[in-house]
């Protein structure tokens, strides 16, 4: 969760307060199903696939799986088909168009918006719209971790995918 110029961990006391404030004040939106199943990616470069796995888990049940994970998608081979790979390895992650194609292979309708062709207000509108639907749709955000003030870890790849799980009207990024 982003708060002004400081990132706030969702599970910190301040993050929990902001989430509760967002839910109760009508000043934001929360995808409670997505938050309830959230889990981190299994490899440093599978954030796109894990974001999709969370979107699948939050939207429709997958037969035989209690929780759908990036490793399940990799095991099925769909990512290999989209990325023209045979080894289930993602040394450099994946591009936005590849994630879009992978999502479409699961029968998701996808729309892609680029920051350079849009505005902060458009991002806010799309985020609020996706979270305010009943049931909520899933908005996967691709962003630069360095710009957001996050550590890229030992991977060194600044691009990151993450599903949008909450929106707070007064605490949204203004980049």
C-alpha positions as CSV (number, residue, x, y, z in Angstrom):
1,X,0.0,0.0,0.0
2,X,1.4,3.4,-0.9
3,X,1.1,6.3,1.5
4,X,2.3,9.7,0.3
5,X,6.0,9.2,-0.4
6,X,6.4,6.2,2.0
7,X,5.5,2.7,1.2
8,X,3.5,1.0,3.9
9,X,3.5,-2.7,4.4
10,X,-0.1,-4.0,4.2
11,X,0.3,-6.1,7.3
12,X,1.9,-3.5,9.4
13,X,-0.2,-1.6,12.0
14,X,-0.4,1.4,9.7
15,X,-1.2,-0.8,6.7
16,X,-4.0,-2.5,8.6
17,X,-5.3,0.9,9.8
18,X,-5.3,2.3,6.2
19,X,-7.1,-0.9,4.9
20,X,-9.8,-0.7,7.6
21,X,-10.2,3.1,7.0
22,X,-10.5,2.4,3.3
23,X,-13.2,-0.3,3.8
24,X,-15.2,1.6,6.4
25,X,-15.1,5.2,5.2
26,X,-16.3,4.7,1.7
27,X,-13.1,6.4,0.6
28,X,-11.7,3.3,-1.0
29,X,-12.2,-0.2,-2.3
30,X,-10.9,-3.5,-1.2
31,X,-10.8,-6.9,-3.0
32,X,-11.3,-9.0,0.2
33,X,-11.1,-12.4,-1.6
34,X,-7.8,-11.4,-3.2
35,X,-6.4,-10.3,0.1
36,X,-7.5,-13.5,1.8
37,X,-5.6,-15.7,-0.6
38,X,-2.5,-13.5,-1.2
39,X,0.8,-15.3,-1.3
40,X,4.2,-14.3,-2.6
41,X,5.7,-15.6,-5.9
42,X,7.8,-18.8,-5.7
43,X,10.8,-17.4,-7.7
44,X,12.2,-13.9,-8.0
45,X,11.0,-13.5,-11.6
46,X,7.5,-15.1,-11.5
47,X,5.6,-12.1,-10.2
48,X,3.5,-11.9,-13.4
49,X,2.5,-15.5,-13.2
50,X,1.8,-15.3,-9.5
51,X,-0.3,-12.2,-10.0
52,X,-2.3,-14.2,-12.6
53,X,-2.6,-17.2,-10.3
54,X,-4.0,-14.9,-7.6
55,X,-6.5,-13.4,-10.1
56,X,-7.6,-16.9,-11.0
57,X,-8.0,-17.9,-7.3
58,X,-9.9,-14.7,-6.5
59,X,-12.2,-15.0,-9.4
60,X,-13.1,-18.6,-10.2
61,X,-12.3,-21.9,-8.5
62,X,-9.8,-24.2,-10.0
63,X,-10.8,-27.8,-9.6
64,X,-8.5,-29.8,-7.4
65,X,-6.5,-26.8,-6.1
66,X,-7.0,-25.3,-2.8
67,X,-4.8,-22.3,-3.7
68,X,-3.6,-21.7,-7.3
69,X,0.1,-20.7,-7.5
70,X,2.6,-19.7,-10.1
71,X,4.2,-23.1,-9.9
72,X,0.8,-24.6,-11.0
73,X,0.7,-22.5,-14.1
74,X,4.4,-23.3,-14.8
75,X,3.7,-27.0,-14.3
76,X,0.8,-26.9,-16.8
77,X,3.1,-25.5,-19.5
78,X,0.9,-22.6,-20.5
79,X,3.6,-20.1,-19.7
80,X,6.0,-22.0,-21.9
81,X,3.6,-21.8,-24.8
82,X,3.1,-18.1,-24.5
83,X,6.8,-17.4,-24.0
84,X,8.1,-20.0,-26.6
85,X,10.1,-21.8,-23.9
86,X,10.4,-25.4,-22.9
87,X,12.2,-25.2,-19.5
88,X,9.7,-23.5,-17.1
89,X,12.5,-21.0,-16.3
90,X,11.9,-17.3,-16.3
91,X,15.4,-15.8,-16.0
92,X,14.2,-12.3,-17.0
93,X,10.5,-12.5,-15.9
94,X,8.0,-11.8,-18.6
95,X,6.7,-8.8,-20.6
96,X,3.3,-7.3,-20.3
97,X,2.1,-8.6,-23.6
98,X,3.2,-12.1,-22.5
99,X,1.2,-11.8,-19.3
100,X,-1.8,-10.6,-21.3
101,X,-1.6,-13.6,-23.6
102,X,-1.2,-16.0,-20.7
103,X,-4.3,-14.4,-19.0
104,X,-6.3,-14.8,-22.2
105,X,-5.3,-18.5,-22.3
106,X,-7.4,-18.8,-19.1
107,X,-10.3,-17.0,-20.8
108,X,-9.8,-13.7,-19.1
109,X,-10.8,-10.6,-21.0
110,X,-7.8,-8.3,-20.8
111,X,-7.3,-4.6,-21.4
112,X,-3.8,-3.0,-21.4
113,X,-3.2,0.6,-20.5
114,X,0.2,2.2,-20.7
115,X,1.3,5.1,-18.3
116,X,2.8,7.0,-21.2
117,X,-0.6,7.0,-23.0
118,X,-2.6,7.6,-19.9
119,X,-2.8,9.7,-16.7
120,X,-2.7,9.3,-13.0
121,X,-6.4,10.0,-13.0
122,X,-7.1,7.3,-15.6
123,X,-5.1,4.8,-13.4
124,X,-7.2,5.8,-10.4
125,X,-10.4,5.4,-12.4
126,X,-9.5,2.0,-13.7
127,X,-8.3,0.8,-10.2
128,X,-11.5,2.0,-8.5
129,X,-13.7,0.5,-11.3
130,X,-12.0,-2.9,-11.0
131,X,-12.4,-3.0,-7.2
132,X,-15.9,-1.6,-7.1
133,X,-17.4,-4.3,-9.3
134,X,-19.4,-7.0,-7.7
135,X,-17.6,-9.4,-7.7
136,X,-14.4,-7.3,-8.2
137,X,-12.4,-7.9,-11.3
138,X,-8.6,-8.1,-11.1
139,X,-6.4,-5.3,-12.1
140,X,-2.7,-6.4,-12.4
141,X,-0.3,-3.4,-12.2
142,X,3.1,-3.5,-13.8
143,X,5.3,-0.9,-12.2
144,X,8.9,0.2,-11.6
145,X,9.9,-0.9,-8.1
146,X,12.7,1.7,-7.9
147,X,10.3,4.6,-8.7
148,X,7.9,3.2,-6.0
149,X,10.8,3.1,-3.5
150,X,11.1,-0.7,-3.3
151,X,14.2,-2.8,-3.2
152,X,14.7,-4.9,-6.3
153,X,16.5,-7.5,-4.2
154,X,19.2,-9.7,-5.8
155,X,17.4,-10.0,-9.1
156,X,18.1,-6.4,-10.1
157,X,15.0,-6.3,-12.4
158,X,13.0,-3.1,-11.5
159,X,9.8,-4.2,-13.3
160,X,7.2,-5.9,-11.1
161,X,3.7,-7.2,-11.5
162,X,1.2,-7.1,-8.6
163,X,-2.6,-7.5,-8.4
164,X,-4.3,-4.4,-7.1
165,X,-6.1,-5.5,-3.9
166,X,-7.0,-2.2,-2.3
167,X,-7.5,1.5,-3.1
168,X,-7.6,4.4,-0.7
169,X,-8.7,7.7,-2.2
170,X,-6.5,9.8,0.0
171,X,-3.4,7.6,-0.2
172,X,-2.9,6.8,-3.9
173,X,0.4,7.4,-5.6
174,X,0.8,10.6,-7.6
175,X,3.6,9.6,-9.8
